[in-house]
Amino acid sequence: MLKTFTQNDPLTDGDLDRLGDFLKGCKGGKAMNVEALDGFFAALIAGPETVMPSEYNREVFGARCRTPASLRASTKPMKF
């Protein structure tokens, strides 16, 4: 069964800064920046099909960058 996590509060400036720092620190330097990630997720949400993280993680973190193990194994939402 697919779990759905919702958060009604938008990310704060501090949350966005931490997310940006996390993405910049991804091995290989090929991860999307926050602005690209925002647009990418907007497109995923607007699409007609559900796309699983295992399908888009390589795009988010860069084709040469392995998805962090903490994200592969996690079933909990990340709080930045």
C-alpha positions as protocol buffer text, in pm:
chain_id: "A"
residue {
  index: 1
  type: MET
  ca { x: 0 y: 0 z: 0 }
}
residue {
  index: 2
  type: LEU
  ca { x: 134 y: 343 z: -95 }
}
residue {
  index: 3
  type: LYS
  ca { x: 173 y: 579 z: 199 }
}
residue {
  index: 4
  type: THR
  ca { x: 88 y: 942 z: 142 }
}
residue {
  index: 5
  type: PHE
  ca { x: 254 y: 1211 z: 350 }
}
residue {
  index: 6
  type: THR
  ca { x: 112 y: 1557 z: 360 }
}
residue {
  index: 7
  type: GLN
  ca { x: 244 y: 1877 z: 507 }
}
residue {
  index: 8
  type: ASN
  ca { x: 24 y: 2182 z: 500 }
}
residue {
  index: 9
  type: ASP
  ca { x: 293 y: 2431 z: 595 }
}
residue {
  index: 10
  type: PRO
  ca { x: 526 y: 2558 z: 322 }
}
residue {
  index: 11
  type: LEU
  ca { x: 899 y: 2521 z: 371 }
}
residue {
  index: 12
  type: THR
  ca { x: 1058 y: 2811 z: 554 }
}
residue {
  index: 13
  type: ASP
  ca { x: 1356 y: 3005 z: 421 }
}
residue {
  index: 14
  type: GLY
  ca { x: 1572 y: 2805 z: 661 }
}
residue {
  index: 15
  type: ASP
  ca { x: 1426 y: 2478 z: 529 }
}
residue {
  index: 16
  type: LEU
  ca { x: 1500 y: 2586 z: 171 }
}
residue {
  index: 17
  type: ASP
  ca { x: 1855 y: 2686 z: 265 }
}
residue {
  index: 18
  type: ARG
  ca { x: 1917 y: 2344 z: 426 }
}
residue {
  index: 19
  type: LEU
  ca { x: 1770 y: 2170 z: 123 }
}
residue {
  index: 20
  type: GLY
  ca { x: 1992 y: 2377 z: -108 }
}
residue {
  index: 21
  type: ASP
  ca { x: 2299 y: 2296 z: 100 }
}
residue {
  index: 22
  type: PHE
  ca { x: 2209 y: 1927 z: 98 }
}
residue {
  index: 23
  type: LEU
  ca { x: 2171 y: 1926 z: -281 }
}
residue {
  index: 24
  type: LYS
  ca { x: 2499 y: 2116 z: -330 }
}
residue {
  index: 25
  type: GLY
  ca { x: 2674 y: 1860 z: -110 }
}
residue {
  index: 26
  type: CYS
  ca { x: 2557 y: 1559 z: -309 }
}
residue {
  index: 27
  type: LYS
  ca { x: 2845 y: 1354 z: -440 }
}
residue {
  index: 28
  type: GLY
  ca { x: 2934 y: 1438 z: -797 }
}
residue {
  index: 29
  type: GLY
  ca { x: 2783 y: 1788 z: -794 }
}
residue {
  index: 30
  type: LYS
  ca { x: 2517 y: 1690 z: -1047 }
}
residue {
  index: 31
  type: ALA
  ca { x: 2208 y: 1724 z: -826 }
}
residue {
  index: 32
  type: MET
  ca { x: 1933 y: 1969 z: -918 }
}
residue {
  index: 33
  type: ASN
  ca { x: 1925 y: 2303 z: -739 }
}
residue {
  index: 34
  type: VAL
  ca { x: 1619 y: 2404 z: -536 }
}
residue {
  index: 35
  type: GLU
  ca { x: 1461 y: 2597 z: -824 }
}
residue {
  index: 36
  type: ALA
  ca { x: 1499 y: 2307 z: -1068 }
}
residue {
  index: 37
  type: LEU
  ca { x: 1369 y: 2064 z: -805 }
}
residue {
  index: 38
  type: ASP
  ca { x: 1061 y: 2282 z: -753 }
}
residue {
  index: 39
  type: GLY
  ca { x: 979 y: 2281 z: -1124 }
}
residue {
  index: 40
  type: PHE
  ca { x: 1052 y: 1911 z: -1156 }
}
residue {
  index: 41
  type: PHE
  ca { x: 816 y: 1819 z: -871 }
}
residue {
  index: 42
  type: ALA
  ca { x: 548 y: 2053 z: -1011 }
}
residue {
  index: 43
  type: ALA
  ca { x: 568 y: 1861 z: -1340 }
}
residue {
  index: 44
  type: LEU
  ca { x: 548 y: 1526 z: -1158 }
}
residue {
  index: 45
  type: ILE
  ca { x: 245 y: 1638 z: -962 }
}
residue {
  index: 46
  type: ALA
  ca { x: 70 y: 1769 z: -1272 }
}
residue {
  index: 47
  type: GLY
  ca { x: 135 y: 1452 z: -1470 }
}
residue {
  index: 48
  type: PRO
  ca { x: -132 y: 1188 z: -1525 }
}
residue {
  index: 49
  type: GLU
  ca { x: 63 y: 902 z: -1364 }
}
residue {
  index: 50
  type: THR
  ca { x: 222 y: 845 z: -1026 }
}
residue {
  index: 51
  type: VAL
  ca { x: 600 y: 837 z: -1053 }
}
residue {
  index: 52
  type: MET
  ca { x: 782 y: 655 z: -776 }
}
residue {
  index: 53
  type: PRO
  ca { x: 1098 y: 801 z: -618 }
}
residue {
  index: 54
  type: SER
  ca { x: 1301 y: 509 z: -749 }
}
residue {
  index: 55
  type: GLU
  ca { x: 1216 y: 635 z: -1098 }
}
residue {
  index: 56
  type: TYR
  ca { x: 1306 y: 1001 z: -1049 }
}
residue {
  index: 57
  type: ASN
  ca { x: 1587 y: 997 z: -791 }
}
residue {
  index: 58
  type: ARG
  ca { x: 1854 y: 965 z: -1061 }
}
residue {
  index: 59
  type: GLU
  ca { x: 1719 y: 1281 z: -1223 }
}
residue {
  index: 60
  type: VAL
  ca { x: 1713 y: 1471 z: -894 }
}
residue {
  index: 61
  type: PHE
  ca { x: 2056 y: 1363 z: -773 }
}
residue {
  index: 62
  type: GLY
  ca { x: 2227 y: 1340 z: -1113 }
}
residue {
  index: 63
  type: ALA
  ca { x: 2268 y: 1035 z: -1333 }
}
residue {
  index: 64
  type: ARG
  ca { x: 2619 y: 975 z: -1203 }
}
residue {
  index: 65
  type: CYS
  ca { x: 2529 y: 1041 z: -843 }
}
residue {
  index: 66
  type: ARG
  ca { x: 2393 y: 752 z: -642 }
}
residue {
  index: 67
  type: THR
  ca { x: 2082 y: 822 z: -440 }
}
residue {
  index: 68
  type: PRO
  ca { x: 2183 y: 865 z: -76 }
}
residue {
  index: 69
  type: ALA
  ca { x: 2125 y: 542 z: 116 }
}
residue {
  index: 70
  type: SER
  ca { x: 1920 y: 732 z: 373 }
}
residue {
  index: 71
  type: LEU
  ca { x: 1669 y: 820 z: 100 }
}
residue {
  index: 72
  type: ARG
  ca { x: 1664 y: 475 z: -61 }
}
residue {
  index: 73
  type: ALA
  ca { x: 1578 y: 306 z: 267 }
}
residue {
  index: 74
  type: SER
  ca { x: 1350 y: 572 z: 411 }
}
residue {
  index: 75
  type: THR
  ca { x: 973 y: 549 z: 410 }
}
residue {
  index: 76
  type: LYS
  ca { x: 943 y: 867 z: 616 }
}
residue {
  index: 77
  type: PRO
  ca { x: 928 y: 1217 z: 469 }
}
residue {
  index: 78
  type: MET
  ca { x: 1240 y: 1427 z: 505 }
}
residue {
  index: 79
  type: LYS
  ca { x: 1213 y: 1734 z: 722 }
}
residue {
  index: 80
  type: PHE
  ca { x: 1472 y: 1995 z: 637 }
}
